[in-house]
Amino acid sequence: MLKTLSWQRRLEIERQIVKKELPQFRLFTSNGSARFTGRQKSTDGLSDYELELRLSSHYPDEMPRLFVTYPKYLSKHMYLGTINELGVSHDFHSLTSNPNDCVEICHFNSESWDASKTVVSILVKGIIWISAYQEHFFTGKTIAKIINEWKARYNRSLINIDFDPIPYERPLLNYNKPILKYDL
């Protein structure tokens, strides 16, 4: 009973955080399990995706599973198969090995999972995955490569932005813009 009460308290805290930070997601519970489900638009605003985060009664000690439930089948670049067919794939951050199931997104390394991770952090990773999937669909790059490029670009931008203290020495076109040491 104590585990159930602590699980229910944790779920209520998670529900409140999700309601504030990602209001498109809702919590559903039944028979000792729970799921957060919600729709997310692609970055271009043209496509809808549904994410479902499944939590067992052992959450937060057990890592939840994150699925793209709509659309069920996710086409690869140039319609050369589906991500569903890949099963477990580092290149596509996917875990499902059954091509008839929805794609399961790899969101955290299971060895690094601990109870301090939140539902919101997992859902945000799902939203990032959707954006990377959209880019893959148009460019053919793998999701892993896209995410790594985004991480590198973000890290460079944190380190290499230098605000010029003497703005009048800059060209007139760049008068109000920071000078980047490296072109991103």
N, C-alpha and C positions, 0 to 999 in steps of 0.2 A: 504494500500500500504506500509506503514511504517513497519508493521509486516512482510510482504512478503520480503521487502528488508533486514531486520535484519535476517530473517530466511535464506535467500540466502547467506548473509555474513557468518553466522554461519556455514552453510553447506560447503562453500568454505574453511573455516578455518579447519573444520573437515576433509574434503577431503585431504587437504595438509598434515595434521598430519598422517592420515591413509596411504597415499601414501608413506610417509617416514618410518613409524614404522611397518606397516603391508601391504606391497605392493601387497599381494595376494588378497586384497579386493578392489572392485571398487564401485563407487557411481553411482546410476541410479536415475533419477528424472522423475516424470510425474504427472500432475494434482494435484499439491499441496502436494504431498507426495514424500518421498525419501526412498531409501534402499541401504544399503551396502551389497554386496554379494561377497563371496570368498570361495575358497577351502582350506582346511587345512588337512594335513596328520596327521595320528595318531602318537603317540610317537614312535611306533615300525616301522613306515614308510610303513606299509602294507595296510592301509585302508585310503580312502579319505572320507572327510566329507565336506558338503557345509553348511555354515552358512549364514543366511540372517537376517540383522538387519533392521527392518521397522520403519521409523520415520514419524510421522504425521506432518501436517503443524503447529502444536502447539509445536513441539520440539524447544528448549530444556526444555520448561516448562512441557511437558508431557513426561513420561518415554517411550522410544522406546520398541518394542517387538523383541525378538531374537529367531529365529527358526533354527532347523536343518532341512534343506530342502532335503539333500541327505546324506545317504539313507533316504527315507521317513519313513520307519519302522525300529525301533531300537530294536533288540532282547535283551531280558534280559539274565542273566547268565543261561547257560545250555538250552537255547532256551525255557525257561518257560514263554512264552508270550512275550509281547513287552512293552516298556516304554510308547508307545502311548496309550495302554489300561489303564494305570494307571490314566491318566488325571492329576488333580492337586495332586502333591505329594511332601511333604517336603523331604522325603527320597531320592528322585531322582531330586530334584530341578527343577521340571517340572510344567508347568501351564496349558497346553492344556487339556481340558476336553473332547474333541471329539476324539475318537480313530482313525477316518479316516483322521485326519489332521496331519501335521508334529508336532514333539515335540517342544513345546515352552519352552525355558530355562528360569528359574527364575534367574535373574542376579543381581538385587538390590531389596531391600525391598521398596515397593511403598511409604511408609511413609517417608523413608529417601531420596527419589529422590529429586534432585534439579538441577538447570541449570548448576552447576559447573561440573557435571559428563560429560565425553566425550565419543564419539563413540569408541575410542581406548580402554578405560577402560572396556566397555561392551564387545567388541570383544575379549579382552584378557580373560575375564571371560568365554566366549564361548569356547575358546581354552582350558582353564583349565577344563571346563566341559567335553569336548571331551576326554581329557586324563583320567579323572575320569571315564567316561563311559567305556573306553577301559579296565581300571583296574576292574571295576565292571563285565564286560563280562567274564573276566578270573577268578576272585576271588569270586564273588557273594556278596561282600560287597556293601552296598548302596553308591550312589554317595555322599550323605551328610556325611557318615562316612569316606569315603576316603578323601574328602576335609578337614574335621576336623582333620584327622590324619596328612595330609600334613601341615596344619597350625600349629599344635602342634609341629611337627618335625622342621619346619622352626623356630618357636619361641624359641625352646630349643637350636637350633644351634646358634642363635644370642646371647643368654645369656651364654651358657655353653662352648664355645670354649675357651680354655686356652692355649695360646702359651707358651711352656716351654722355659724359658730364659736360661736354661742350657742343650743344646741338647746332650752333650756328656754323660749325666747321663741316657738318655733314651736307651732302647734296640736298637741294631743296625738296626733291621727291620723297626723301626719307626723313623729313624733318620731325615727324611725330612717331616714328617707328624705332624700336630698339635695333641695334646693329647686332647681327648674328655672326659669331666667329666662323660658324660652319653653316653652309646652306643645307637646310633640311629638305 
